[in-house]
């Protein structure tokens, strides 16, 4: 017997906010950049397409009789709205301006593909037990994708071979690898929960049976391998952080987290001595003003952007985000901070905090232990990735090559993050009534 049709009223009401923001934001950008005082609905085509897709997604969830959390989607849509507006802000008003025009067009296409991924994920994923049974398949897939990228990857100027060139587009397999590893770890750790939490004494220490330390060693090795062969400190930190979070949730032992962080710190210390690019990143982080027109130009311009924004911001269309060389990906938060100000920056951080907190609340209420652990892992992907890139933008950490979820330009990141949200929405159906 099929479930009765149930309207998702809370979700529908919350979606009105990003819908209105997309219209007002795009109109503000258009008028500021064009200098005109009049407009037509044709000028708002991008926002109208975005709004149509958003409410079609809501309708699709209603048709599927989805009984999932109704706050996750509006939060994601609001963040995606900011990313779309930023791409329009960085793009020119007239199409003759070249590469920036293609940026705004590509971002809209990527966002549409990401919504399709969300529709497919919610429509196809019904039984999480199937995902659990395929846990070793996900692990093999992650390893194969990592090796394939190391061998055939392309460097697009960042110094790291992270992309696969497919002609008209490039994809970043590392974005999918983190989801595959979460799927594997959730199944593995849940299956061996009792053995991992058991222990034996070795002097003053209490350790789990040695065979079950193998995943920790493998994850540490993968992180080091990513640093060594791909020059990708950001994803190495992200992958290892995800594993430590999931291991701590299963075991409840801070010792594992401390030991893992010490091991990772040791690997980074070795990398600093062996690889000039890693050392250069740290030097730029510590003192970008040593070479403000060369390798330190990006963090210097980002600092100036935040300073120019003050509290209330310069306003959409009145900042200078193009002064930051790789603003669309690495420094999206700095561009928003300049035009929306400190208050806008805090609001963006609050959106991410709400998204992570809501995801954790949903996970805490899930009855199934595997689905609960999987949900925590997926939420930690978004939370840790956001933390790492935001800290890089404000120079609390060295800048890494990872993207700001839902906001930075890039198709691989958008599609993968919408896949994560689709899985979280399905997982939230397991919450206690």
C-alpha positions as CSV (number, residue, x, y, z in Angstrom):
1,X,0.0,0.0,0.0
2,X,1.5,3.3,-1.1
3,X,2.0,6.2,1.3
4,X,-0.6,9.0,1.1
5,X,0.4,12.2,-0.6
6,X,1.6,14.7,1.9
7,X,2.3,18.4,1.1
8,X,5.7,19.6,2.3
9,X,4.4,23.0,3.6
10,X,7.4,24.0,5.7
11,X,9.8,23.3,2.8
12,X,7.6,25.2,0.4
13,X,7.5,28.3,2.6
14,X,11.2,28.3,3.3
15,X,12.0,28.0,-0.5
16,X,10.3,31.4,-1.0
17,X,13.2,33.1,0.7
18,X,16.0,32.0,-1.7
19,X,13.6,32.4,-4.7
20,X,13.1,36.1,-3.8
21,X,16.8,36.6,-3.0
22,X,17.7,35.3,-6.5
23,X,15.4,37.8,-8.2
24,X,16.4,40.8,-6.1
25,X,20.1,39.9,-6.2
26,X,20.3,39.4,-9.9
27,X,18.3,42.6,-10.5
28,X,20.7,44.5,-8.3
29,X,23.7,43.1,-10.1
30,X,22.2,43.9,-13.5
31,X,21.3,47.5,-12.6
32,X,24.6,48.2,-10.9
33,X,26.7,46.8,-13.7
34,X,24.7,48.2,-16.6
35,X,24.0,51.6,-15.2
36,X,20.4,51.5,-16.4
37,X,17.3,52.5,-14.5
38,X,14.9,50.1,-16.2
39,X,14.7,46.4,-16.7
40,X,12.6,43.6,-18.2
41,X,11.8,40.1,-17.2
42,X,14.2,38.8,-19.9
43,X,17.0,40.3,-17.8
44,X,16.1,37.9,-15.0
45,X,16.1,34.7,-17.1
46,X,18.8,33.1,-15.0
47,X,17.0,33.6,-11.7
48,X,13.6,32.5,-13.3
49,X,15.1,29.3,-14.5
50,X,16.7,28.7,-11.1
51,X,13.4,29.3,-9.3
52,X,11.5,27.0,-11.7
53,X,14.0,24.2,-11.1
54,X,13.8,24.7,-7.3
55,X,10.0,24.4,-7.2
56,X,10.0,21.5,-9.6
57,X,12.3,19.8,-7.2
58,X,9.8,20.5,-4.4
59,X,7.0,19.1,-6.5
60,X,9.1,16.0,-7.4
61,X,9.7,15.3,-3.7
62,X,5.9,15.6,-3.1
63,X,5.1,13.3,-5.9
64,X,7.6,10.7,-4.5
65,X,5.8,11.0,-1.1
66,X,9.2,11.8,0.4
67,X,8.9,12.0,4.2
68,X,12.3,13.5,4.7
69,X,13.5,16.5,6.6
70,X,12.0,19.8,5.1
71,X,14.8,22.2,6.2
72,X,17.8,20.7,4.4
73,X,16.7,21.6,0.9
74,X,15.9,25.3,1.6
75,X,19.4,25.7,3.2
76,X,21.1,24.2,0.2
77,X,19.0,26.2,-2.2
78,X,20.0,29.5,-0.4
79,X,23.7,28.6,-0.6
80,X,23.3,27.6,-4.2
81,X,21.5,30.9,-4.9
82,X,24.5,32.8,-3.5
83,X,26.8,30.8,-5.7
84,X,24.7,31.5,-8.8
85,X,24.6,35.2,-8.0
86,X,28.3,35.3,-7.5
87,X,28.9,33.8,-10.9
88,X,26.6,36.3,-12.4
89,X,28.4,39.1,-10.5
90,X,31.8,37.9,-11.8
91,X,30.4,37.6,-15.4
92,X,29.9,40.7,-17.5
93,X,26.6,42.3,-18.4
94,X,27.3,42.0,-22.1
95,X,28.3,38.7,-23.7
96,X,31.2,40.1,-25.6
97,X,33.4,40.2,-22.5
98,X,34.9,36.8,-23.1
99,X,35.8,34.1,-20.6
100,X,33.7,35.6,-17.7
101,X,30.6,35.3,-19.8
102,X,31.2,31.5,-20.1
103,X,31.6,31.3,-16.3
104,X,28.1,32.4,-15.5
105,X,26.6,30.2,-18.3
106,X,28.6,27.2,-17.1
107,X,27.6,27.7,-13.5
108,X,23.9,27.7,-14.4
109,X,24.3,24.5,-16.5
110,X,26.3,22.8,-13.6
111,X,23.6,23.8,-11.2
112,X,20.9,22.3,-13.4
113,X,22.9,19.0,-13.7
114,X,23.3,19.0,-9.9
115,X,19.5,19.3,-9.4
116,X,19.1,16.4,-11.8
117,X,21.6,14.4,-9.7
118,X,19.4,15.2,-6.6
119,X,16.2,14.1,-8.3
120,X,17.9,10.8,-9.4
121,X,19.4,10.1,-6.0
122,X,16.1,10.7,-4.1
123,X,14.2,8.7,-6.8
124,X,16.6,5.7,-7.0
125,X,18.0,5.2,-3.4
126,X,15.3,3.4,-1.5
127,X,17.1,0.6,0.4
128,X,20.3,1.6,2.2
129,X,21.0,-2.1,2.9
130,X,22.1,-2.4,-0.7
131,X,24.6,0.4,-0.2
132,X,25.9,-1.4,2.9
133,X,26.4,-4.7,1.1
134,X,28.5,-3.0,-1.6
135,X,30.9,-1.4,0.9
136,X,34.0,-3.0,-0.5
137,X,32.9,-2.1,-4.0
138,X,32.9,1.6,-2.9
139,X,36.4,1.2,-1.4
140,X,37.8,-0.4,-4.6
141,X,36.1,2.3,-6.7
142,X,37.7,5.1,-4.6
143,X,41.1,3.5,-4.9
144,X,40.8,3.1,-8.6
145,X,39.6,6.7,-9.1
146,X,42.5,8.0,-7.0
147,X,45.1,6.0,-9.0
148,X,43.5,6.9,-12.3
149,X,43.7,10.6,-11.4
150,X,47.3,10.3,-10.3
151,X,48.3,8.7,-13.6
152,X,46.1,10.5,-16.1
153,X,45.2,13.7,-14.2
154,X,45.7,17.2,-15.6
155,X,47.1,20.2,-13.8
156,X,45.0,23.2,-14.6
157,X,47.5,25.7,-13.1
158,X,47.1,24.9,-9.4
159,X,50.2,22.7,-9.3
160,X,48.1,19.6,-8.5
161,X,47.0,16.9,-11.0
162,X,43.4,16.7,-9.9
163,X,41.3,16.9,-13.1
164,X,40.5,14.6,-15.9
165,X,40.3,16.3,-19.3
166,X,37.2,15.1,-21.3
167,X,37.5,17.6,-24.1
168,X,34.8,20.2,-23.6
169,X,34.7,19.7,-19.8
170,X,37.0,18.7,-17.0
171,X,36.0,16.6,-14.0
172,X,37.5,16.2,-10.6
173,X,37.2,12.6,-9.5
174,X,38.4,13.5,-6.0
175,X,35.0,15.0,-5.3
176,X,33.3,11.6,-5.8
177,X,36.1,9.7,-3.9
178,X,35.2,11.3,-0.6
179,X,31.6,10.1,-0.9
180,X,32.7,6.6,-1.9
181,X,35.0,6.4,1.1
182,X,32.2,7.5,3.4
183,X,30.0,4.7,2.0
184,X,32.8,2.2,2.6
185,X,33.7,3.4,6.1
186,X,30.1,3.5,7.3
187,X,29.6,-0.1,6.3
188,X,33.0,-1.3,7.6
189,X,32.9,0.6,10.9
190,X,29.3,-0.4,11.7
191,X,30.0,-4.1,10.9
192,X,33.1,-4.1,13.3
193,X,31.7,-1.7,15.9
194,X,32.1,-4.1,18.8
195,X,35.6,-5.2,17.8
196,X,36.8,-1.6,17.3
197,X,35.4,-0.6,20.7
198,X,37.0,-3.6,22.5
199,X,40.6,-3.3,23.6
200,X,43.6,-4.9,25.2
201,X,46.3,-3.4,27.4
202,X,49.7,-2.5,26.1
203,X,51.4,-1.0,29.0
204,X,49.4,2.1,30.0
205,X,47.5,2.1,26.7
206,X,44.3,0.3,25.7
207,X,44.4,-0.7,22.0
208,X,41.8,-2.4,19.8
209,X,42.7,-5.7,18.1
210,X,45.5,-4.9,15.6
211,X,43.7,-6.2,12.5
212,X,41.1,-3.6,12.9
213,X,43.6,-0.8,12.9
214,X,44.3,-1.5,9.2
215,X,41.6,0.9,8.0
216,X,43.3,3.7,10.0
217,X,46.7,2.9,8.5
218,X,45.2,2.6,5.0
219,X,43.5,6.0,5.4
220,X,46.6,7.6,6.7
221,X,48.6,6.1,3.8
222,X,46.0,7.4,1.3
223,X,46.3,10.9,2.8
224,X,50.1,10.9,2.6
225,X,49.9,9.5,-1.0
226,X,47.6,12.3,-2.0
227,X,50.1,14.9,-0.6
228,X,53.1,13.2,-2.2
229,X,51.8,12.4,-5.7
230,X,49.0,14.9,-6.2
231,X,50.3,17.9,-4.2
232,X,46.8,18.0,-2.7
233,X,47.1,18.8,1.0
234,X,43.5,20.0,1.2
235,X,41.8,16.8,0.1
236,X,44.3,14.8,2.2
237,X,43.3,16.7,5.3
238,X,39.6,16.4,4.3
239,X,39.7,12.6,3.8
240,X,41.6,12.0,7.0
241,X,39.3,14.3,8.9
242,X,36.2,12.5,7.7
243,X,37.7,9.2,8.8
244,X,38.7,10.5,12.3
245,X,35.1,11.8,12.8
246,X,33.5,8.5,11.9
247,X,36.0,6.5,13.9
248,X,35.4,8.7,17.0
249,X,31.6,8.4,16.6
250,X,31.9,4.6,16.5
251,X,34.5,4.2,19.3
252,X,33.9,7.3,21.4
253,X,37.7,7.4,22.1
254,X,39.5,10.7,21.8
255,X,42.8,8.8,21.7
256,X,42.1,7.7,18.2
257,X,41.6,11.3,17.1
258,X,44.7,12.5,18.8
259,X,46.8,9.7,17.4
260,X,45.5,10.3,13.9
261,X,46.2,14.0,14.1
262,X,49.7,13.4,15.3
263,X,50.3,10.9,12.5
264,X,49.0,13.3,9.9
265,X,51.0,16.2,11.3
266,X,54.1,14.0,11.0
267,X,53.4,13.4,7.3
268,X,52.9,17.1,6.7
269,X,56.2,17.9,8.4
270,X,58.0,15.4,6.1
271,X,56.2,16.9,3.1
272,X,57.3,20.4,4.1
273,X,60.9,19.3,3.8
274,X,60.6,17.2,0.7
275,X,58.2,19.1,-1.5
276,X,58.8,22.8,-2.3
277,X,55.1,23.5,-3.2
278,X,53.9,22.5,0.2
279,X,56.5,24.7,1.8
280,X,55.6,27.6,-0.5
281,X,52.0,27.4,0.6
282,X,52.9,27.6,4.2
283,X,55.2,30.6,3.6
284,X,52.4,32.4,1.7
285,X,50.1,31.7,4.6
286,X,52.5,33.1,7.2
287,X,53.6,36.2,5.3
288,X,51.8,36.9,1.9
289,X,53.1,40.5,2.0
290,X,56.7,39.3,1.4
291,X,55.7,39.1,-2.3
292,X,52.4,40.9,-2.6
293,X,52.5,41.1,-6.4
294,X,53.7,37.6,-7.0
295,X,52.9,34.4,-5.1
296,X,51.3,36.3,-2.2
297,X,48.9,38.3,-4.5
298,X,45.8,36.1,-3.8
299,X,45.8,36.3,0.0
300,X,46.7,39.9,-0.1
301,X,43.9,40.8,-2.4
302,X,41.5,38.7,-0.3
303,X,42.5,40.6,2.8
304,X,41.9,43.9,1.0
305,X,38.5,42.6,-0.2
306,X,37.4,41.8,3.3
307,X,38.7,45.2,4.5
308,X,36.8,47.0,1.7
309,X,33.6,45.3,2.6
310,X,33.6,46.7,6.2
311,X,30.4,45.8,8.1
312,X,27.6,46.3,5.6
313,X,29.5,45.6,2.4
314,X,30.2,47.5,-0.8
315,X,27.0,46.2,-2.3
316,X,26.3,43.8,-5.2
317,X,28.2,45.1,-8.3
318,X,30.3,47.7,-6.4
319,X,33.3,45.7,-5.3
320,X,36.4,44.6,-7.1
321,X,36.4,40.8,-6.9
322,X,38.2,40.4,-10.2
323,X,41.3,41.7,-8.5
324,X,41.6,38.3,-6.8
325,X,43.2,36.0,-9.5
326,X,41.2,32.8,-8.8
327,X,38.2,34.3,-7.1
328,X,35.5,32.0,-8.6
329,X,36.9,28.9,-6.9
330,X,39.5,29.5,-4.2
331,X,38.2,32.9,-2.9
332,X,34.5,32.9,-3.4
333,X,34.0,33.7,0.3
334,X,36.3,36.7,0.0
335,X,34.3,38.1,-3.0
336,X,31.0,37.7,-1.0
337,X,32.7,39.2,2.0
338,X,33.6,42.4,0.1
339,X,30.1,43.0,-1.4
340,X,28.0,41.7,1.5
341,X,30.3,42.9,4.3
342,X,31.0,41.3,7.7
343,X,27.3,40.9,8.4
344,X,26.8,39.0,5.1
345,X,29.9,36.9,5.8
346,X,28.5,35.9,9.3
347,X,25.1,35.1,7.7
348,X,26.8,32.8,5.2
349,X,28.7,31.0,8.0
350,X,25.4,30.7,9.9
351,X,23.8,29.0,6.9
352,X,26.6,26.4,6.9
353,X,26.3,26.0,10.6
354,X,22.6,25.5,10.3
355,X,23.1,23.0,7.5
356,X,25.6,20.9,9.5
357,X,23.6,21.2,12.7
358,X,20.4,20.1,11.0
359,X,22.2,17.2,9.4
360,X,23.6,16.1,12.8
361,X,20.2,16.4,14.4
362,X,18.7,14.3,11.7
363,X,21.5,11.7,12.1
364,X,21.0,11.6,15.9
365,X,17.3,10.7,15.4
366,X,17.9,7.9,12.9
367,X,17.1,4.4,14.2
368,X,19.3,2.3,11.9
369,X,23.0,2.4,13.1
370,X,24.4,2.1,9.6
371,X,22.3,4.9,8.2
372,X,23.1,7.0,11.2
373,X,26.8,6.6,10.8
374,X,26.6,7.2,7.0
375,X,24.6,10.4,7.6
376,X,27.3,11.6,10.1
377,X,30.0,10.9,7.5
378,X,28.1,12.8,4.8
379,X,27.5,15.8,7.0
380,X,31.2,15.8,8.0
381,X,32.2,16.0,4.4
382,X,30.3,19.3,4.0
383,X,31.2,20.6,7.4
384,X,35.0,19.9,7.2
385,X,35.3,21.1,3.6
386,X,33.6,24.3,4.5
387,X,35.8,24.8,7.6
388,X,39.0,24.2,5.6
389,X,38.3,26.6,2.8
390,X,36.8,29.3,5.0
391,X,39.9,29.1,7.3
392,X,42.0,29.4,4.2
393,X,40.2,32.5,3.0
394,X,40.7,34.3,6.3
395,X,44.3,32.9,6.7
396,X,43.6,30.7,9.7
397,X,45.0,27.8,7.6
398,X,47.1,27.7,4.4
399,X,44.9,27.9,1.4
400,X,44.0,24.5,-0.2
401,X,42.5,23.6,-3.5
402,X,39.1,22.5,-2.3
403,X,35.9,24.4,-3.1
404,X,33.3,26.1,-0.9
405,X,30.3,23.8,-1.0
406,X,27.4,25.0,-3.2
407,X,29.0,28.4,-3.8
408,X,32.3,28.0,-5.6
409,X,32.3,27.6,-9.3
410,X,32.8,24.0,-10.5
411,X,30.6,21.2,-11.7
412,X,32.2,18.3,-10.0
413,X,31.8,19.9,-6.6
414,X,28.2,20.9,-7.1
415,X,27.1,17.6,-8.5
416,X,28.8,15.7,-5.6
417,X,27.4,17.9,-2.9
418,X,23.9,17.5,-4.3
419,X,24.4,13.8,-4.3
420,X,25.3,14.0,-0.6
421,X,22.1,16.0,0.1
422,X,20.0,13.5,-1.8
423,X,21.4,10.7,0.4
424,X,20.8,12.8,3.5
425,X,17.2,13.4,2.5
426,X,16.6,9.7,2.0
427,X,18.4,8.9,5.3
428,X,16.2,11.3,7.2
429,X,13.2,9.1,6.5
430,X,14.7,6.7,9.1
431,X,14.3,9.2,11.9
432,X,12.3,8.3,14.9
433,X,8.7,9.4,14.7
